Amino acid sequence: MTDKARAAVLVDFGGVITSSVLRAFTDFGASLGGDPRLPLDLLGRDEASRTLLADHECGRIDAAAFERGFAERLRVHGADVAAEGLTARMQAGMSIDQDMLTLLGDLRAAGCPVALVSNSFGTGTYDGVDLATVADVVVISSEVGIRKPSRRIYEIACERLGVDPEESVMIDDLQQNLDGASRIGIGGVLHTSAADTRRQLAERFGITA
């Protein structure tokens, strides 16, 4: 983070409030019996899969359409999978990080407004979490038609919080998303654990380390 004064926090969901998305997708890949990194490699490098993901995250196609398309891309690359429920199976290894929920609660109790800024994926992703108790504002990519790391999604979050971007910090587990936020002056915390993120925010926001 920079030394500029910050007054608000934007926070990612998958990989920050939950355990690692990358690990869950790799575990799913391993369950297919081939290269454990196949799902991640396709989503990162295969043009057809990248387009499916972008269209789904931006709300242009629903979860079922993404699942049908991505199941076909997996089959093309040797992994025979059922389309129905694919996104749920990919996320099955993810769990809620209770320490992060506590941290966000401490921030809000200290007077720091919090916005959840999340790229949507599948259905049921946010089940088990009362988002209204986690954040003052919730910005989901499929609902606003734009995804991280586009600067506009961060602008929307700041507008809804009523703060300037330069007054905000983004917590994310992906550097590319922090880079997107930084283009409009938002500070960044690269999340690796709740303890480390708490340490980075403690002095700045008046919470215990």
C-alpha positions as CSV (number, residue, x, y, z in Angstrom):
1,M,0.0,0.0,0.0
2,T,1.0,3.6,-0.5
3,D,1.2,6.0,2.4
4,K,-1.8,8.0,1.2
5,A,-4.6,8.2,3.8
6,R,-7.2,5.6,3.3
7,A,-10.7,5.5,4.7
8,A,-12.5,2.6,3.0
9,V,-11.9,-1.0,2.0
10,L,-12.9,-2.9,-1.2
11,V,-12.6,-6.7,-0.8
12,D,-12.6,-9.7,-3.2
13,F,-14.7,-12.8,-2.4
14,G,-13.1,-15.9,-3.9
15,G,-9.6,-16.4,-2.6
16,V,-10.0,-13.7,0.1
17,I,-13.2,-14.3,2.0
18,T,-12.9,-18.0,0.9
19,S,-9.9,-20.3,0.7
20,S,-7.9,-20.4,-2.5
21,V,-9.8,-20.5,-5.8
22,L,-6.7,-21.6,-7.6
23,R,-6.2,-24.6,-5.2
24,A,-9.9,-25.6,-5.6
25,F,-9.7,-25.5,-9.4
26,T,-6.5,-27.5,-9.3
27,D,-8.0,-30.1,-7.0
28,F,-10.9,-30.3,-9.4
29,G,-8.5,-30.8,-12.3
30,A,-6.8,-33.6,-10.4
31,S,-10.1,-35.3,-9.9
32,L,-10.4,-35.6,-13.7
33,G,-7.4,-37.9,-13.8
34,G,-5.2,-35.9,-16.0
35,D,-3.2,-32.7,-15.7
36,P,-4.5,-31.0,-12.5
37,R,-3.9,-27.5,-14.0
38,L,-6.0,-28.2,-17.1
39,P,-9.0,-26.1,-15.9
40,L,-6.9,-23.1,-14.9
41,D,-4.8,-23.4,-18.1
42,L,-7.9,-23.3,-20.3
43,L,-9.4,-20.4,-18.4
44,G,-6.1,-18.5,-18.7
45,R,-4.9,-19.4,-22.1
46,D,-7.5,-21.0,-24.3
47,E,-9.3,-18.3,-26.3
48,A,-12.7,-20.0,-26.4
49,S,-12.6,-20.7,-22.6
50,R,-11.4,-17.2,-21.9
51,T,-14.4,-15.8,-23.9
52,L,-16.8,-18.0,-22.1
53,L,-15.5,-16.9,-18.7
54,A,-15.6,-13.2,-19.7
55,D,-19.1,-13.5,-21.0
56,H,-20.3,-15.3,-17.9
57,E,-18.6,-12.9,-15.4
58,C,-20.1,-9.9,-17.2
59,G,-23.6,-11.5,-17.2
60,R,-23.8,-12.0,-20.9
61,I,-24.4,-15.7,-20.5
62,D,-25.8,-17.6,-17.5
63,A,-24.1,-20.3,-15.5
64,A,-25.7,-23.1,-17.5
65,A,-24.4,-21.7,-20.8
66,F,-20.9,-21.3,-19.3
67,E,-21.0,-24.9,-18.0
68,R,-22.0,-26.3,-21.3
69,G,-19.4,-24.4,-23.1
70,F,-16.6,-25.1,-20.7
71,A,-17.4,-28.8,-20.4
72,E,-17.0,-29.0,-24.2
73,R,-13.6,-27.3,-24.0
74,L,-12.5,-29.7,-21.3
75,R,-13.7,-32.6,-23.4
76,V,-11.8,-31.3,-26.4
77,H,-8.7,-31.4,-24.2
78,G,-9.3,-35.0,-23.0
79,A,-11.4,-34.5,-19.8
80,D,-14.9,-36.0,-20.1
81,V,-17.1,-34.1,-17.7
82,A,-20.8,-33.5,-17.3
83,A,-21.8,-29.9,-17.9
84,E,-24.6,-29.7,-15.3
85,G,-23.3,-28.6,-11.9
86,L,-19.7,-28.0,-13.3
87,T,-19.1,-24.7,-11.6
88,A,-20.2,-26.1,-8.2
89,R,-17.9,-29.1,-8.6
90,M,-15.0,-26.7,-9.5
91,Q,-15.7,-24.7,-6.3
92,A,-16.3,-27.7,-4.0
93,G,-12.9,-27.4,-2.3
94,M,-13.5,-23.8,-1.3
95,S,-14.5,-22.8,2.3
96,I,-15.3,-19.6,4.1
97,D,-12.3,-18.0,6.0
98,Q,-13.9,-17.1,9.3
99,D,-10.8,-15.0,10.2
100,M,-11.5,-12.8,7.2
101,L,-15.1,-12.4,8.2
102,T,-13.9,-11.3,11.7
103,L,-11.5,-8.9,10.1
104,L,-14.1,-7.3,7.9
105,G,-16.4,-7.0,11.0
106,D,-13.7,-5.3,12.9
107,L,-13.1,-2.8,10.1
108,R,-16.8,-1.9,9.9
109,A,-16.9,-1.6,13.7
110,A,-14.0,0.8,13.5
111,G,-16.0,3.0,11.2
112,C,-14.4,1.8,7.9
113,P,-17.0,1.2,5.1
114,V,-16.5,-2.0,3.2
115,A,-17.4,-2.9,-0.4
116,L,-17.4,-6.4,-1.7
117,V,-16.2,-6.4,-5.3
118,S,-16.4,-9.8,-6.9
119,N,-16.3,-11.5,-10.3
120,S,-19.3,-13.8,-10.3
121,F,-18.9,-17.5,-11.1
122,G,-21.6,-20.1,-11.3
123,T,-24.5,-20.2,-9.0
124,G,-24.5,-20.5,-5.2
125,T,-21.1,-19.0,-4.9
126,Y,-22.2,-16.7,-2.1
127,D,-24.4,-19.3,-0.3
128,G,-23.7,-19.5,3.4
129,V,-22.6,-15.9,3.7
130,D,-24.9,-13.0,4.6
131,L,-23.3,-10.4,2.3
132,A,-25.2,-7.6,4.1
133,T,-23.3,-8.4,7.3
134,V,-20.0,-8.6,5.5
135,A,-20.1,-5.4,3.5
136,D,-21.9,-2.1,3.3
137,V,-22.0,-2.3,-0.5
138,V,-22.0,-5.4,-2.8
139,V,-20.8,-5.1,-6.4
140,I,-21.0,-8.3,-8.4
141,S,-19.6,-8.3,-12.0
142,S,-22.6,-10.1,-13.6
143,E,-25.0,-7.5,-12.1
144,V,-23.1,-4.5,-13.3
145,G,-22.0,-5.9,-16.6
146,I,-18.2,-5.4,-16.0
147,R,-15.5,-7.4,-14.3
148,K,-12.2,-6.9,-12.6
149,P,-9.6,-5.7,-13.5
150,S,-11.6,-3.1,-15.4
151,R,-11.3,0.2,-13.5
152,R,-15.0,0.9,-13.9
153,I,-16.1,-1.8,-11.5
154,Y,-13.9,-0.2,-8.8
155,E,-15.3,3.2,-9.6
156,I,-18.8,1.8,-9.1
157,A,-17.9,0.4,-5.7
158,C,-16.4,3.8,-4.6
159,E,-19.4,5.7,-5.9
160,R,-21.8,3.5,-3.9
161,L,-19.7,3.9,-0.8
162,G,-19.5,7.6,-1.3
163,V,-15.7,7.8,-1.2
164,D,-13.0,8.8,-3.6
165,P,-10.8,6.0,-5.1
166,E,-7.7,7.6,-3.5
167,E,-9.4,7.1,-0.1
168,S,-9.7,3.3,-0.7
169,V,-7.8,0.1,-0.4
170,M,-8.5,-3.1,-2.4
171,I,-7.8,-6.5,-0.9
172,D,-7.4,-9.2,-3.6
173,D,-5.5,-12.4,-4.1
174,L,-4.7,-11.6,-7.7
175,Q,-2.1,-8.9,-8.6
176,Q,-3.8,-8.1,-11.9
177,N,-6.9,-7.0,-10.0
178,L,-4.9,-4.8,-7.7
179,D,-3.2,-3.3,-10.8
180,G,-6.6,-2.5,-12.3
181,A,-7.6,-0.7,-9.0
182,S,-4.3,1.2,-8.9
183,R,-5.0,2.8,-12.2
184,I,-7.6,5.0,-10.5
185,G,-5.6,5.6,-7.3
186,I,-6.8,2.7,-5.1
187,G,-4.2,1.3,-2.8
188,G,-3.6,-2.5,-2.8
189,V,-3.2,-5.4,-0.4
190,L,-2.2,-8.7,-2.0
191,H,-4.0,-11.2,0.2
192,T,-2.1,-14.3,1.2
193,S,-3.7,-14.9,4.6
194,A,-6.1,-13.3,7.0
195,A,-3.3,-12.7,9.5
196,D,-1.1,-10.9,7.0
197,T,-3.9,-8.8,5.6
198,R,-4.9,-7.8,9.2
199,R,-1.3,-6.8,9.9
200,Q,-1.2,-4.6,6.8
201,L,-4.5,-2.9,7.7
202,A,-4.2,-2.7,11.5
203,E,-2.4,0.6,12.0
204,R,-4.1,2.3,9.1
205,F,-7.7,1.5,10.2
206,G,-7.3,1.4,14.0
207,I,-7.9,-2.3,14.5
208,T,-5.8,-4.8,16.4
209,A,-3.1,-6.7,14.5
